[in-house]
Amino acid sequence: MSKSININQKIAIIGCGYWGTILVNSLINIGFKNIFAHDKNLTNVKILKKKFKNIRFVKKYKELLNNSEIKNFFFATPPSKSYLLVEKAIKKNKNIFVEKPGFKKTSDFKKIIKLNNNFNNILMFGYIYCYHDHINYIKNIIKKNILGKILYIKLQRQNLGPIRNDVNSSFDLASHDLSILFNFFGKMPNLINHIQYPILKKGISDISNLHLKIGKIYVDVNTSWLNPLKVRTLTIIGKKKMLQFDELNLKNPVKIFNKYAKYPNLSKFDKKFLKSKAKIYLGNSKNVKIKVSSPLENELKHFFTSIQKRVKPKTDVKFAYNILKFLDRIN
C-alpha cells in the first residue's frame, strides 16, 4: 500500500450484511484498524462481531455522523435505503464510498449530484471491474489496437442464483458488464434490442439478452441466474486477432487467439465469374500472464488515493448515474 495513505484513519461501515462483511475483511487486509460499524439488523451485527473482534459497533447512525474524527463512510446498504443515509453523510462533509448501483432512482442521483457540489468531499461508487487488473489489461490491449479494429464483443454472466424477486436479471447482473464497457470506451452503449424470459415469476426476467452497439461495434450481454454452471466470460472479436477472458479460469484467464476471418477484396475482378467466400486464418494462440492483486483492494486503495490527492475517482457519481439511467430503460 502507498505510504502516503494513512492506515490509522477512522472508517465507518454502514451495512454489516454479506457485502459489508467483505468490505471489512478487505480493509483489514490492507491494514486499517480503526473501523466502526453500524447496522439496524442485530443478526448482522452479531455475525460481524464474531468474525472481527476489534470492530467497534455503534448503535445509532447519528453518533457516526457527529464524530468529526470519522471522515470516511462506506455504505453496503440496499439502494432503496442508501439515499437518505448518504445525503446525511454528505451534509457532514464525509468522504463516501457507496456499493453499486448506489441508489434506486435516477432522481436520487440528480439530487445527490446537486448537493455534493456544495461540499469538498470525495464520492465514489463500487464498480469493482473497473479496478480489475485483467480488465484494465484488456482495456490497454484495445487502446493499443493489438486485436485490430474491434468488430464484436460478447459478455456472459450466468449462475444458479442468487435470484431476486424485485428486479430483472439484467438490472441485477448487467451493471457489471455495462461498467466494463463504460470503462473500455468512455461512453455507454446504444440499446438495439432487449430479449428477456420470465421463467420463475411473472414480470421478473430470469434470463436476459441485451443487444447493443458502441459506435460500429456490436455487443451482446447475456445474463442469467437460472444456469446450472457459473459462467463469467468476455470475448472480443477483432479484425486481426481475438481475445477471451474467462474469470473463473484462475490459471490462464486471458487468452489471445491469432485468428481472424475476412472476405477477400474482389473489386478488381468480374463478379460474374467469381464468388466471394470468407477466408479463415488460424495462427498460434497465447496465454497472457500478468501480475494481479485483489480487485476489491485495488478499488478501496483508489478511494483513499482519491481522498489523498483530492481528485475525482474513476467511478464517480456521474459514472454510476449513467449506468443506472441505462438500467432503468431495461428493468
Secondary structure, DSSP 8 states (H G I E B T S, - for coil): --TTS-TTSEEEEE--SHHHHHHHHHHHHHT---EEEE-S-HHHHHHHHHH-TT-EE-S-HHHHHH-TTEEEEEE-S-HHHHHHHHHHHHHTT-EEEEETT--S-HHHHHHHHHHHTTS---EEEE-GGGG-HHHHHHHHHHHTTTT-SEEEEEEEEEEE----SSS-HHHHHHHHHHHHHHHHHSS--EEEEEEEE--SBTTB-SEEEEEEEETTEEEEEEEESEEEEEEEEEEEEESS-EEEEETT-SSS-EEEEEEEEE----TTS-TTT-----EEEEEEEEEE------HHHHHHHHHHHHHHHT---TT-HHHHHHHHHHHHHH-
